[in-house]
């Protein structure tokens, strides 16, 4: 969409810099450079941002924060590494507590080297990021029109990063319903997801090489436990969730029942399960403000 290029919003995070690059980023907002005249707005909310500007190197303390901000940003989005520390770790690259540049944990689209990076270079880097943003947006639009190319296949551990990224985007709407961003899907780490891959069967919905949906399940006794049926917000209401549910149930044919759960205010989710033949059978406390609603589907003997 053209408005992305005309009025991009960016969010800036200082990973661990000496503040030299941060000062230059702020200089871009001053009357001398006045980046806002180009329609560029600096926001503090990742859910409103199109461009993620990072200064400083990555370390064990800030990598989760950086990944969390990135995951909350809507697609399409781009990452700009500002300064040599963000690009490669700089002179601190060999330090015991420095992992390296931003590309160690995120896909970086534009690099702006410098120590410190000049305001002119930063503005030029953001301008290049806009071109990348437009290209990504075109790909998403093309994918939304290419449902005929959709495939649902098994995911493996190499898909973990993309699945986790999708998960943290897809569950933002649930967090907003309850005003609670500590929900388990939003706080799960990559290490924990990798462990899930060793215990559960994951399916992914792929359109034009983009993972736009996923579901996971495992069998215990005669029950198949299904969880995390998720679809990217841009691809919801297109029947993808229903296809994922059908596919995961087919993976576990022969069980006597299927079980899943959602939260009590998630009326659309409850309706989704009921349309697939699930019925509520119990409610448990998730936390003081949220109840878990458990749904089950009993498999009749003639369908086995």
N, C-alpha and C positions, 0 to 999 in steps of 0.2 A: 504494500500500500504506500502511496506517495507520501502520506503524512509522516511516516517513519523517518524519511530523509529530511523533511522540512522542519520537523520538531522532535528530534530525538532527546530522550531523557537519559541521563547517566547517573550511576551511583559510584562513589569513590571510596575505596578502602585502603587505609595505610597498614600494610602487613607488618613491616618492622624496619622502616626506613629511618634515615637520619633526619627526616623532615625536609631535606633539601628539595626533593621532587614534589612533596606536598605543597610547599610554598609556591613552586612554579605552577602547580595545578590551580591554586587559589589565584595566582596572578592572571590566569586566563579569564577570570571572572571580573577583574578590575576594569575600570573605564578605558585603560590603555589598550587592552586587547578585546574586551567586551564580547566574549564568546556567545553571550545570550542573544546578540543581534543575529546570530545564525540559527536561532531557534533552539539552541542547546540549553537544557535546564538540568541543574544539579539537584537530584532528589535524594532523600534519605530512606526511601521505601523501595526495596528491591522489586516488589510486585508492580511498581510503576516504571521500572527502568528498562531501557533497551541496550545500554552499553555499560559494561562493568570495567571501570578503570581501577587498576591495582598498582600501588607503589610499594616498594620494599620486597624483600625476599620471603620465602615460605619457610616456616618452621613448625615444629610439632604443636606449639600452642595456638597458632592461628590457622592452620590448614582446615580444621573443621569449620571454623567461622567462614572462611573464604568459600568453601564448598557449599555451605548452607545458604549464603547469600546468592550464589550462582543458581542453586536449585530453586530458589523462590522466584527468580526472574522468569517472566513469561517468554515463550519462544515466539519469534526468533530473537536471539540475543548474541552479542559479540563481546569478546574480552580484549582489552587493551592493556598491555604491560608497559608501564611508564618507568623509565630509568633502568640503568644497567642491573640494579639489584633485582628488579622484577623480571628482567629479561633472562638473567643467568645466575643470579646470586651475587654478582659483582665481586668486590674484594672480600666479601664475607662467605664466599661459596665453600671454602674449606673448613669453616667453623663447625664445631661439633653439633651445634643446635640449628644449623641452617640446612634445609633440604635442597635448596636451589631456587630457580625461578618459578614463576607462576605456572609455567607449562608442566611442572612436575605433577600437578594435581588437576589442572583445568586445560581445556583446549584453548590456546591463545590465538587470536585472529590477527592482531597487529602488535608489532614490537616497536617501541619508541626508546632507543638507547640514549644514554647521556648521564652525566654525573655532575650536576643535576640536569635533567632534560629541560630544554628551553621551552618557553610557552609557545613559540612558533611551531616547534616540532610536535608538541602535544596537540595543538589544534590540527596540524596536518595529519597526525595519527588518528584522531577522532574522525576527520573527514574521510580517511581511508576505511575506517570502521563502518561508516555509513554505506559505502559501496558494498562491503561484505554483508551488512545487514539487509540491504535490498535483495541481494542474491539469495540469501537464506529465506527471505520472505517469499520470493518467487517459487522456491522449491517446496515450501509448505503449501502454498496455494495450488501448485501442480499436484502435490500428493493428495490433497483433499478432493481433487477431481479424478483421482486414479484408484478408486476403490476396487475396480476390476483387477488391479494388480496386487491386491492384498493377499498375503499368505500368512497362515498361522502354523508355526513350527516350534519345535522344542528349542528352548534357550539353553545356553551353557554358561559356564563361569566367565567366559570372555565377554559376555553381555552384561555382566554385573554392574559395571559403571553406568551404562545406559539405562538399565532397569531401575537403578536407584535414583538416577536423575529424573526419570519419568515418574517414579513413585512420589518424589517430593513435590513435583509439579501437580500431579493429579490429586493429591490429598490436601492441597491448599484450601479448596472449597469446603472440605469437611472441617478443617481447623477454623475457618471463618464462621461456620454455623455455631460452633461451641465457644468461639473466642479462646481456643486452647491450642497452642502450637507445640505442646509437648506430647501430642498424639504419637503413638509408637511408629507409625509409618514415616513420620517426619524426623524422628530422632535416630532411626536405625543407621548404623555405620556400615561402611563397605565391608569391613571384616565380618560383621554379623550377617550381612547378606551373603557373603561367600560361604559362610557356614550353613546357611539355609539351602544353598545350591547343593550341598553334599547330602542333604536329608530329604529334599522335596523335588518334585517335578515342576519345572517352569515352562510355560508356553509364552511366546511373544507373537504379537501381530506386527507384521512388517509391511510398510508401503514405501516403495522407492528407496529402499535401504534405510528407512527411518523406523525405529521401534515406536509405535504409537499406542500399543496396548500390551498388557501382560496379565497373567494369572498364575498362581502356584497352588499345589496341592500335595498331600501325601496320604498314604493308606495306613490305617492301624486297625487290625482285626477286619471286621466287615464294614468299616466306615471309611469313606473318603472325606478328608477335611480340606475344604477349599477356602482360600483366602486371597486377599489383595487383588480383587478383580478391578483393574484400573485401565482407564483410557485417557489419552492426552486431551485436555480441554478443547483443543481445536478439532478433534475428531469424535466428540461425543454426539449422541443422538443419531448415529449412523448405523446402528446395529452391531457394532464391533464387540461390545460387552457381551451380547447374547451369543455371538459366534465363539467367543473365548470360553464362555461357560459350557457350551455344547461340546467344544473340543476337549476341555479338561475332563468332563464327565466321560467322554469316550475313551480317554486314556486309562480310566479306572473302571471299566466295565467288569461286572461280576460282584461288585460290592452290594450290600443290602441297603445302605443309606448313604446320602451325601449330607454333609453338615458345613455350614458357614456362619458368619456373624457380621453384624454391622452395629452402628450406634443408634440410640433410641430416637434422635431427632432427624435421622437421615431417611426421611420418608420415601425419597426416590429410590434409595437402595432397597428398602423393605418391599416396595412395589415391584422392583426389578426381580427380586428373588421369588415373590409370590407368583409372578407371571411365568416363572420357570418351574412351578410346581412345589416350591418350598413353603413350609409353614412354620410359624414361630412356636417354639416349644419351651423356652425358658429365658429369663432375664437375669443378668448379674451386674453388680457394680463394677465399673471400670475405674472410676475415681468418684469423689464426692458429688460431682456435677453431671457425670455421664454414665449411662447404663449400656451394657452390651446386650444386644438382642440376638439370640441364637436361632437360626433357621435350619430346618432339616427337610429332606426329601426322601421318602421311603420308596424303594424300588420294588414294584410288584413282581410276583413270581413269574408272570408270563412275559416280562421284559428282560429277564436274565438271559 
